[in-house]
Amino acid sequence: MAERSFVEEVKKLRLGAGEVFSGEGILAVTKALLESGVAYVAGYQGAPISHLMDVLADAQDILAEQGIRFENSASEATAAATLAASVNYPLRGAVTFKATVGTNVASDALANLASGGVKGGALVIVGEDYGEGSSIMQERSHAFAMKSQIWLLDPRPNLPSIVEAVKQGFELSEASSTPVMLQLRIRACHVHGQFVASDNRPSAFTLKEALESPQRDTSRIVLPPASFTHEQEKVQDRWPAAVRFIEERRLNEFFAEDADDIGVIVQGGSYNTLVRVLERLGLADVYGQSKVPLYVMNVAYPVIDSEVVRFCKNKRAVLLVEEGQPNFVEQNLASILRQAGIGAALHGKDMLPVAGEYTAAAVLKGARAFFERYERVPPLPAPPRKIIPLTAVAPIGVDSAPEPSRPIEETVHARPPGFCTGCPERPIFSAMKLVERELGPHHISADIGCHLFSILPPFNLGNTTMGYGLGSAGAAALNVPAGKRAISMMGDGGFWHNGLTSGVANAVFNRSDNLTIVVDNNYTSATGGQDVLSSAAINPTRSTGHAIEQAVRGVGVKWVKTLRRTYDIEGMRDALREALTTTEKGPKVLIAQSECMLNKQRREKPLVRKAIADGKRMVREKFGVDADTCTGDHSCIRLSGCPSLSIKPNPDPLRTDPIATVLDSCVGCGVCGEVSHAAVLCPSFYKAQIVSNPNGWDRFRERVRAAVIGWLQRGDARRRERMAF
């Protein structure tokens, strides 16, 4: 089950012409697809567009009404290859995935698609995961668009602009026979707003017609000599066609064009940030009306030479706001201005950060420097001189405290990610730490997914990560006779995405002797809890329940073990030890199964609340720490790292070390107690049962317990009194 349901929100997708649509950016994209007559949609989940896949999944009945085929693709490469339906047929298709990692996976299909060209509109909606909210390497989609000559749209982050970009993207694709990439930055995906809806419309040409009347054109297939012709088509036909379309439809925007002899060029995705900065500088009002000329590039690639010349020809200086590096647009603009003989000074990375997200603070600093230089805003007053009283001067020979390199308000403490409370992956790494005590450290090839948090304290396990499903492949070179085996990590999402062939099958083929641990938690949990082939849930529109163990044995692995409960730390420890010490040759695969706790809680909590409200007896388990027994050693925390495990002051006045405590967020997974037992740490953990709507037997037992405990406590108190005298 996905982390968020859009069952109610998708009802807005039925709105007709003239009605006002209010909602989130990803919902607006889906509505725009319906209004554009799309014939098929596919994709692979990944932030920041995971929810777009969830919206499409929840809207399948609406998609079916319009005859739209929707695919939960096995990978981004699968999704991109789906666009092949638009090569020979006038079918509009859209695919979506995360950038840039998803774009990398899809690169082969996208490059072939861009080479041969398309007949129907082909739209690639990428979630640009760049900047402070990102979870991947810091790269941009711009380079890929340039490499394969795929037009790149970067609309202003408001719903009307996003919807228009979807519609114009299909038309631009058809006008230039080229796939179009629509870049949605993190904030654009989740921005809220309104736009006036149009009617949904079915595809003029259907998938059924394509199947029943197949067409082919060998000149569209990437095979010599056609592939050489494709390159010439790109520059002689498709590029000019795209430029004409962009100019005629005015996809890029000019604001206050003649208001001043200096101006700002900005990519559409950074428009809101820039306008906020201008308002802070007194150069725009609160409604976004700028007092300085703006050229907004809603089309980031290709750059339209005529529009750049038009904007810059009467300007003394221009500031380019281009997020990320390399500075592709800045280099392009410099070439255009040079060739056109325009003397406007071009500023960009000389005033703005070379790399990193352009937050409001970063853009404010660079924009202020630009406008101060050209006397549009007064310079900031110099900070007052700090007068240090004589009493505050350090004695001779004693260094005074150094000044902080940054203001305190700009210093943010690191907050690394970690496993959730009750996460079934935590005990896997607790067991690995226990095995490490016996066998020593091993090389661990990590993978993309929640399990990657193991590289951080308290586990500190993991040497490298090469990509989604590439954990096993990342240890391929370390396959030589040695005293230790390499360990590879892989999630069930990564396994089905890429790991089965690139990792496990590759290990079989090359006779690896290493260990691969497949974490099977029933979902692609890190991207929002979507189903995969091995999910246990019954999915009405997808085929699930296909065991990972069967797939692994199917490609030739002989040594395979499946642990049905990862919280059994002793069992996990023993299985790991056996896999790392067995004399049996060949790849070893250990499948560690337990449901993602977040999804489990999402599924069970509403049911529990309803049952309690209906008066049914419900029991919830929770763990605790006996304050009198805990010694304050904290090994339980070091081997668990659970967010519900914390410390509190020691109640014993003779002991100063704080003791462990379990917070109310505990979900009763039992890992803390299991770790303590498996590591022979201490007996201070206890398990309690919280009973809602107790029955008569529960009340009777509670009265008996209270009486017995009270009798024992009174006896203990009497003994203490006698000892005191």
C-alpha positions in Angstrom: 0.0 0.0 0.0 1.2 3.5 -0.8 2.1 5.9 2.0 -0.7 8.2 0.9 -4.1 7.6 -0.7 -5.5 10.0 -3.3 -8.8 8.2 -3.6 -10.7 11.4 -2.7 -8.5 13.9 -4.5 -8.7 12.0 -7.9 -12.4 12.8 -8.0 -11.4 16.3 -9.1 -10.0 14.7 -12.3 -13.6 14.5 -13.6 -14.0 18.3 -13.6 -15.1 19.7 -16.9 -14.6 22.9 -18.9 -14.8 26.1 -17.0 -14.7 24.5 -13.5 -12.0 25.6 -11.1 -9.5 22.8 -10.2 -7.9 23.3 -6.7 -5.2 21.0 -5.6 -1.5 19.8 -5.6 0.9 20.0 -8.5 1.0 16.3 -9.2 -2.8 16.2 -9.4 -2.7 19.1 -11.8 -0.2 17.2 -14.0 -2.6 14.2 -14.1 -5.5 16.4 -15.0 -3.5 18.0 -17.8 -2.6 14.5 -19.2 -6.3 13.7 -19.3 -7.1 17.0 -21.1 -4.3 16.4 -23.6 -5.7 13.1 -25.0 -3.0 10.9 -23.7 -3.2 7.3 -24.8 -0.9 5.6 -22.3 1.1 6.5 -19.2 3.9 4.5 -17.5 6.5 5.2 -14.8 8.6 4.1 -11.9 8.2 5.7 -8.4 10.9 7.9 -6.9 10.9 11.2 -5.1 9.7 13.8 -5.8 7.2 12.2 -8.3 6.3 9.1 -6.2 2.9 10.6 -5.5 2.3 11.1 -9.2 2.5 7.3 -9.6 0.1 7.0 -6.6 -2.3 9.4 -8.1 -2.3 7.5 -11.4 -2.8 4.2 -9.6 -5.7 5.6 -7.6 -7.3 7.1 -10.8 -7.2 3.9 -12.9 -11.0 3.9 -13.2 -10.9 7.4 -14.6 -8.0 6.5 -16.9 -9.9 3.4 -18.1 -13.0 5.6 -19.0 -10.7 7.5 -21.4 -9.2 4.3 -22.8 -5.8 5.2 -21.2 -3.3 2.3 -20.5 -1.4 2.7 -17.2 1.7 0.7 -16.4 3.6 0.4 -13.1 6.9 -0.2 -14.9 9.5 -2.6 -13.6 12.1 0.2 -13.9 12.7 3.6 -15.5 14.2 1.8 -18.5 11.0 -0.1 -18.9 9.0 3.1 -18.7 11.1 5.0 -21.2 10.9 2.1 -23.7 7.1 2.2 -23.4 7.3 5.4 -25.4 8.1 3.3 -28.5 4.3 3.2 -29.1 4.6 6.9 -30.2 7.3 6.2 -32.8 5.0 4.8 -35.5 1.6 5.8 -34.3 0.0 9.2 -33.6 -0.4 8.2 -29.9 0.4 10.6 -27.1 2.3 8.9 -24.3 3.8 10.1 -21.0 6.2 8.4 -18.6 7.5 9.6 -15.3 10.4 8.9 -13.0 12.9 10.4 -10.7 15.9 12.3 -12.1 18.8 12.0 -12.5 19.1 8.5 -11.3 16.0 7.4 -13.1 17.1 9.2 -16.2 20.4 7.3 -16.0 18.6 4.0 -15.9 16.4 5.0 -18.8 19.2 6.5 -20.9 19.5 3.7 -23.5 15.8 3.8 -24.4 15.6 7.6 -24.3 18.7 8.0 -26.5 17.2 5.6 -29.1 13.8 7.3 -28.9 15.4 10.8 -29.4 17.5 9.4 -32.3 14.7 8.0 -34.4 12.1 10.6 -33.4 8.4 10.2 -32.7 5.1 10.7 -34.6 2.9 11.0 -31.5 3.7 13.3 -28.7 6.1 11.8 -26.2 6.4 13.4 -22.8 9.0 12.5 -20.1 8.0 13.9 -16.8 11.1 13.9 -14.5 11.1 14.7 -10.8 14.2 16.9 -10.5 15.7 15.6 -7.2 18.2 18.4 -6.7 19.0 20.5 -3.7 18.3 20.5 0.0 15.5 17.9 -0.2 17.4 15.5 -2.4 18.5 12.0 -1.6 20.8 11.3 -4.5 24.0 12.6 -6.2 23.7 16.2 -7.2 23.3 16.3 -10.9 20.8 17.9 -13.3 18.7 16.6 -16.1 19.9 19.5 -18.3 23.0 17.7 -19.4 21.0 14.6 -20.5 18.6 16.7 -22.5 21.4 18.3 -24.3 23.3 15.1 -24.9 20.3 13.4 -26.7 18.6 16.6 -27.9 15.5 16.2 -26.0 13.7 19.5 -25.4 13.6 20.4 -21.7 10.6 22.3 -20.2 11.1 24.0 -16.8 7.8 25.8 -16.1 7.1 28.4 -13.4 6.0 26.5 -10.3 2.3 27.4 -10.4 -0.6 25.2 -11.5 -1.6 27.1 -14.6 2.0 27.1 -15.9 2.5 23.5 -15.1 -0.8 22.4 -16.8 0.1 24.5 -19.9 3.6 23.0 -20.0 2.1 19.5 -20.2 -0.2 20.4 -23.0 2.3 22.4 -25.0 4.9 19.7 -24.3 2.8 17.2 -26.4 2.4 19.7 -29.2 6.0 20.6 -29.2 7.0 17.0 -29.4 4.7 16.4 -32.4 5.7 19.6 -34.1 9.4 18.7 -33.9 9.2 14.9 -34.0 11.2 14.9 -30.7 10.5 13.6 -27.2 10.1 16.4 -24.6 11.3 16.3 -21.0 9.1 18.2 -18.5 11.2 18.9 -15.4 9.3 19.2 -12.1 11.4 20.4 -9.2 10.5 19.3 -5.7 8.5 22.3 -4.8 6.6 22.3 -8.1 5.4 18.7 -7.4 3.8 19.7 -4.1 2.8 23.3 -4.8 -0.9 24.0 -4.3 -3.0 26.3 -6.4 -5.9 26.6 -8.9 -6.5 26.6 -12.6 -9.5 26.6 -14.9 -10.1 23.0 -16.1 -11.0 21.8 -19.6 -12.8 18.7 -20.6 -11.0 15.4 -20.5 -10.7 13.9 -24.0 -9.8 10.5 -25.2 -7.0 9.8 -27.7 -8.0 10.4 -31.3 -6.1 7.3 -32.3 -6.4 4.3 -29.9 -4.1 1.6 -28.8 -6.5 -0.9 -30.2 -6.3 0.6 -33.6 -2.5 0.5 -33.4 -2.7 -3.3 -32.6 -5.1 -4.0 -35.4 -3.4 -1.8 -38.0 0.3 -2.2 -37.4 2.6 0.3 -39.1 6.4 0.3 -39.5 9.0 2.7 -40.8 12.5 1.4 -40.9 13.9 4.9 -41.2 12.9 5.4 -37.6 14.9 2.4 -36.3 18.4 3.2 -35.0 20.5 1.1 -37.4 23.0 2.3 -39.9 22.6 4.1 -42.3 19.4 5.5 -40.8 21.2 6.4 -37.5 23.5 8.8 -39.4 20.6 10.4 -41.0 18.9 10.9 -37.6 21.8 13.2 -36.4 21.3 15.4 -39.5 17.6 15.5 -39.0 18.1 16.7 -35.4 20.0 19.8 -36.5 18.5 20.5 -39.9 14.8 19.8 -39.3 13.8 19.1 -35.7 15.7 21.9 -34.0 14.4 24.6 -36.3 10.9 23.2 -36.0 11.2 23.4 -32.2 12.5 26.9 -32.2 9.6 28.1 -34.5 7.1 26.4 -32.2 8.6 27.9 -29.0 8.7 31.4 -30.6 5.2 31.3 -32.1 3.5 29.8 -28.9 5.5 32.2 -26.7 6.4 29.5 -24.3 9.1 31.7 -22.7 7.8 34.9 -21.0 8.9 38.5 -20.7 8.0 40.7 -17.8 8.6 44.4 -17.5 10.8 44.1 -20.5 11.6 47.8 -21.0 11.4 48.9 -17.4 15.2 49.3 -17.0 18.5 48.9 -18.7 19.5 45.9 -16.6 17.6 42.7 -16.3 17.4 39.2 -15.0 17.2 35.9 -17.0 15.8 33.0 -14.9 14.8 29.4 -15.6 11.1 28.9 -15.0 11.6 26.6 -12.0 13.4 29.3 -10.1 10.9 32.1 -10.8 9.1 32.0 -7.5 12.4 32.2 -5.6 13.6 35.1 -7.7 10.4 37.1 -7.3 10.5 36.6 -3.6 14.0 37.9 -3.5 13.1 40.9 -5.7 10.2 41.7 -3.2 12.7 41.6 -0.3 14.9 44.0 -2.2 12.1 46.4 -3.0 12.2 45.6 -6.7 8.8 43.7 -6.9 5.6 44.0 -5.0 3.9 41.3 -2.9 1.9 40.2 -5.9 5.1 39.4 -7.9 5.0 42.4 -10.2 8.6 43.1 -11.0 10.2 46.5 -11.4 13.1 45.1 -13.3 13.0 43.3 -16.7 12.7 39.5 -16.5 13.1 36.9 -19.2 11.7 33.6 -17.9 12.9 30.5 -19.7 10.1 28.0 -19.3 12.0 26.1 -22.0 15.4 25.5 -20.6 16.6 23.7 -23.7 16.9 24.7 -26.5 17.9 28.3 -25.8 16.1 30.6 -28.2 18.8 32.9 -29.7 16.3 35.5 -31.0 14.6 35.9 -27.6 18.0 36.3 -25.8 19.1 39.0 -28.3 15.7 40.8 -28.0 16.0 40.9 -24.2 19.7 41.8 -24.0 20.2 44.3 -26.9 19.3 47.4 -24.9 20.7 46.2 -21.5 23.8 47.3 -19.8 24.0 44.2 -17.7 22.0 40.9 -17.2 22.0 38.5 -14.3 21.4 34.8 -15.1 19.9 32.7 -12.4 20.9 29.2 -13.4 20.8 26.6 -10.6 23.4 23.9 -10.5 26.6 23.2 -12.5 28.1 23.1 -15.1 26.8 26.5 -16.2 25.4 25.3 -19.6 23.0 28.2 -20.1 25.5 30.8 -19.1 28.0 29.5 -21.6 25.3 29.4 -24.3 24.2 33.0 -23.6 27.7 34.2 -23.7 28.2 32.7 -27.1 24.9 34.1 -28.4 25.7 37.6 -27.1 29.2 37.5 -28.5 28.1 36.4 -32.0 25.4 39.0 -32.0 27.8 41.8 -31.0 25.8 42.7 -27.9 27.9 44.3 -25.2 25.6 43.7 -22.2 27.6 42.4 -19.3 26.6 38.9 -18.4 26.7 37.9 -14.8 25.8 34.5 -13.3 28.1 32.2 -11.4 30.4 35.1 -10.6 27.7 36.5 -8.2 25.6 33.4 -7.5 26.8 30.1 -6.0 28.6 27.8 -8.5 26.8 24.7 -7.2 23.9 23.8 -4.9 20.3 24.6 -4.7 19.3 28.3 -5.2 17.4 28.9 -2.0 16.0 32.3 -1.3 19.0 33.1 0.9 21.5 32.1 -1.8 19.7 34.1 -4.5 19.2 37.1 -2.2 22.9 37.3 -1.6 23.8 37.1 -5.3 21.0 39.4 -6.5 21.9 42.0 -3.9 25.5 42.0 -5.1 24.2 42.5 -8.7 21.8 45.3 -8.0 24.2 47.0 -5.7 26.8 47.0 -8.4 24.4 48.7 -10.8 23.1 51.0 -8.1 19.5 49.7 -8.0 19.6 49.0 -4.3 21.6 50.8 -1.6 24.5 48.9 -0.2 24.0 47.3 3.2 25.3 49.4 6.1 28.6 48.2 7.4 28.3 46.2 10.7 29.1 48.2 13.7 32.6 47.9 15.1 32.8 45.5 18.0 34.2 47.3 21.1 35.7 44.9 23.5 35.9 46.1 27.1 39.3 45.8 28.7 37.9 43.3 31.2 37.0 41.0 28.3 40.5 40.9 26.8 42.3 37.6 27.3 45.4 37.7 29.3 48.7 37.7 27.5 49.7 34.3 26.2 46.1 33.0 26.3 44.2 32.8 23.0 40.7 34.4 23.0 37.8 32.4 21.6 37.9 32.5 17.8 35.0 34.2 16.0 32.6 31.7 14.4 33.1 31.3 10.7 29.3 31.7 10.1 26.6 33.5 12.0 25.0 31.2 14.6 21.6 31.5 13.0 23.1 29.9 9.8 24.6 27.0 11.6 22.4 23.9 11.4 23.3 20.8 13.2 23.6 17.7 11.1 20.5 15.5 11.3 21.4 12.3 9.4 18.5 9.9 8.4 17.9 6.7 10.3 15.6 3.7 10.5 12.1 4.3 11.7 10.8 3.0 15.0 10.2 -0.7 14.6 11.9 -0.9 11.2 12.4 -4.6 10.3 15.8 -3.7 8.8 17.4 -2.6 12.0 17.7 -6.1 13.5 19.5 -7.3 10.4 22.3 -4.8 11.1 22.2 -5.5 14.8 22.8 -9.2 13.9 25.6 -8.1 11.6 27.3 -6.2 14.4 27.1 -9.3 16.6 28.7 -11.4 13.9 31.3 -8.8 13.4 32.4 -9.3 17.0 33.0 -13.0 16.2 34.4 -12.9 12.6 35.7 -9.4 12.3 34.7 -6.7 9.8 33.7 -7.6 6.3 33.5 -5.5 3.1 29.9 -4.5 2.6 28.5 -3.3 -0.7 25.4 -1.2 0.1 22.5 -0.5 -2.1 19.8 2.2 -2.6 17.0 2.0 -0.1 16.2 2.4 3.6 18.9 -0.2 4.4 21.5 2.4 3.2 21.0 4.1 6.6 23.3 1.3 8.0 26.3 3.3 6.9 25.6 5.8 9.7 25.9 5.4 13.5 25.3 3.3 15.4 25.9 0.5 12.8 28.6 2.1 10.6 28.2 -0.7 8.1 28.7 -0.2 4.3 31.6 0.7 2.1 30.1 1.7 -1.2 26.8 2.2 -3.1 26.7 2.1 -6.9 23.0 2.3 -7.7 19.5 0.8 -7.3 19.8 -3.0 -7.3 23.5 -2.9 -7.8 24.6 -3.9 -4.3 25.7 -7.4 -5.5 27.3 -6.0 -8.7 29.2 -3.5 -6.5 31.1 -6.4 -4.9 31.8 -8.3 -8.2 35.5 -7.5 -8.2 35.9 -8.8 -4.7 35.5 -12.4 -5.7 38.9 -14.0 -5.1 40.1 -16.7 -2.6 40.4 -15.1 0.8 39.7 -15.6 4.4 36.5 -13.6 4.3 33.6 -13.1 1.9 32.1 -9.9 0.8 28.6 -9.0 1.8 26.1 -7.3 -0.5 22.8 -5.6 0.4 19.8 -5.3 -1.8 16.1 -4.5 -1.2 13.1 -6.2 -2.7 12.5 -3.1 -4.8 16.1 -3.1 -6.1 16.0 -6.8 -6.6 13.1 -6.7 -9.1 14.3 -3.4 -10.6 17.8 -4.5 -11.5 19.3 -6.8 -8.9 18.1 -10.1 -10.2 20.0 -9.9 -13.4 22.8 -7.4 -12.7 23.5 -8.8 -9.3 22.3 -12.4 -8.5 22.5 -13.8 -12.1 25.8 -12.1 -12.6 27.1 -13.8 -9.4 25.9 -17.2 -10.6 27.4 -16.7 -14.1 30.8 -15.6 -12.6 30.8 -18.2 -9.9 30.9 -15.7 -7.0 31.4 -17.0 -3.5 30.0 -14.0 -1.7 26.9 -13.3 0.2 23.9 -11.2 -0.9 21.3 -10.2 1.6 17.9 -9.4 0.1 15.7 -7.3 2.4 12.2 -8.3 1.6 9.7 -5.9 3.4 6.8 -6.4 0.9 7.1 -3.0 -0.7 9.4 -0.4 -2.3 9.3 1.2 1.1 11.8 4.1 0.5 9.7 5.5 -2.4 6.4 5.4 -0.5 5.3 1.8 -0.1 4.3 0.8 -3.6 3.7 -2.9 -4.5 6.3 -5.0 -6.2 6.2 -8.5 -7.7 6.9 -10.2 -4.3 4.4 -8.1 -2.3 2.1 -10.1 -0.1 -0.8 -7.7 -0.6 -3.5 -8.7 -3.1 -3.4 -6.0 -5.8 -6.6 -5.9 -8.0 -4.7 -4.6 -11.0 -1.2 -6.1 -10.6 0.2 -9.6 -10.2 1.9 -10.0 -6.8 2.9 -12.8 -4.5 5.9 -14.0 -6.5 8.5 -15.3 -4.1 12.1 -13.9 -4.3 13.4 -17.3 -3.3 11.9 -18.9 -6.4 13.4 -16.3 -8.7 16.8 -16.7 -7.1 16.8 -20.5 -7.4 15.5 -20.0 -11.0 18.8 -18.3 -12.0 20.9 -21.0 -10.4 21.6 -20.1 -6.8 21.9 -23.3 -4.7 22.6 -21.8 -1.2 19.4 -19.9 -0.4 17.8 -19.3 3.0 14.7 -17.3 3.8 14.2 -15.9 7.3 10.5 -15.1 7.8 11.0 -12.8 10.8 13.9 -10.4 10.9 13.2 -9.5 14.5 14.6 -12.9 15.5 18.1 -11.5 16.0 19.6 -14.8 17.2 18.3 -16.5 14.1 19.6 -13.8 11.9 23.0 -13.9 13.5 23.2 -17.6 13.1 22.2 -17.5 9.4 24.8 -14.8 8.7 27.5 -16.7 10.5 26.6 -19.9 8.5 26.6 -18.0 5.2 30.0 -16.4 5.9 31.7 -19.6 7.2 30.2 -22.4 5.1 32.6 -24.4 2.9 30.0 -24.7 0.2 31.1 -22.8 -2.9 29.0 -20.5 -5.1 26.9 -17.4 -4.4 24.9 -17.3 -1.1 21.6 -15.5 -0.9 19.9 -14.7 2.4 16.4 -13.4 2.1 15.3 -11.4 5.3 11.5 -11.0 5.4 9.4 -8.7 7.6 6.8 -6.1 6.6 7.8 -2.5 6.5 6.6 -1.1 9.9 5.4 2.2 8.5 3.1 0.4 6.1 2.1 -2.0 8.7 1.1 0.8 11.1 -0.7 2.7 8.3 -2.8 -0.5 7.6 -3.4 -1.6 11.2 -3.8 1.7 13.2 -7.1 2.7 11.5 -8.4 -0.8 12.1 -7.3 -0.8 15.8 -8.9 2.7 16.4 -12.2 1.5 14.9 -12.1 -1.7 16.9 -11.5 0.2 20.2 -14.3 2.7 19.2 -16.6 -0.3 18.7 -15.8 -1.6 22.2 -13.7 -4.6 21.1 -10.9 -5.8 23.3 -7.5 -4.9 21.8 -4.0 -5.6 23.1 -0.9 -3.5 22.3 2.5 -4.6 23.4 5.1 -2.1 24.6 8.6 -2.6 25.9 10.2 -0.8 28.8 13.4 -0.6 30.9 13.5 -1.4 34.6 15.2 1.6 36.1 16.5 -0.3 39.1 18.2 -2.9 36.9 19.6 -0.8 34.1 23.3 -0.1 34.7 23.6 2.8 32.2 25.9 0.9 29.9 23.8 1.8 26.8 24.9 -1.1 24.7 21.3 -1.7 23.8 21.3 1.8 22.1 24.6 1.2 20.4 23.4 -2.1 18.9 19.9 -0.9 18.0 19.7 2.8 17.4 15.9 2.8 17.7 14.4 6.3 17.9 12.2 5.1 20.8 15.3 4.2 22.9 16.5 7.2 24.8 18.1 8.0 28.1 16.9 9.7 31.3 18.4 10.7 34.6 19.3 7.8 36.9 16.9 7.6 39.9 19.6 6.2 42.1 21.4 9.2 43.8 24.6 7.1 44.1 24.8 6.6 40.3 25.4 9.4 37.8 25.2 7.6 34.5 21.8 8.1 32.8 19.8 5.0 32.2 18.0 3.8 29.1 14.3 4.4 28.7 11.7 3.5 26.1 9.6 6.4 24.7 5.9 6.2 24.1 6.5 6.0 20.3 7.5 2.3 20.8 5.6 0.0 18.5 6.5 -3.2 20.4 8.7 -4.7 17.7 11.0 -6.2 20.5 14.3 -5.5 18.8 15.7 -3.8 22.0 14.9 -6.8 24.1 16.1 -9.2 21.3 19.4 -7.4 21.0 19.9 -7.5 24.8 19.2 -11.2 24.8 21.3 -12.1 21.8 24.2 -10.0 22.9 23.8 -11.2 26.5 23.7 -7.6 27.6 21.4 -7.2 30.6 18.0 -8.3 31.9 16.5 -4.8 32.3 14.0 -5.0 29.5 10.5 -6.0 30.1 7.4 -6.3 27.9 4.0 -4.9 28.9 0.6 -5.4 27.5 -1.7 -2.4 27.2 -5.3 -3.7 27.0 -8.1 -1.5 25.6 -11.7 -2.4 26.5 -10.6 -5.1 29.0 -12.9 -8.0 29.7 -13.8 -9.5 33.1 -10.9 -11.9 33.1 -8.5 -9.0 32.4 -9.8 -7.0 35.3 -9.6 -10.0 37.6 -6.0 -10.7 36.7 -5.1 -7.1 37.2 -6.7 -7.1 40.7 -4.7 -10.2 41.6 -1.5 -8.8 40.2 -2.0 -5.5 42.1 -2.7 -7.4 45.3 0.4 -9.6 45.0 2.7 -6.7 44.0 1.3 -4.5 46.8 1.9 -7.3 49.4 5.5 -7.7 48.1 6.1 -4.0 48.2 4.8 -3.6 51.7 7.0 -6.5 52.9 10.0 -4.9 51.2 9.2 -1.6 52.8 9.1 -3.2 56.3 12.5 -4.9 55.7 14.0 -1.6 54.7 12.7 0.0 57.9 14.2 -2.7 60.1 17.5 -2.3 58.3 17.5 1.4 58.8 17.4 0.9 62.6 
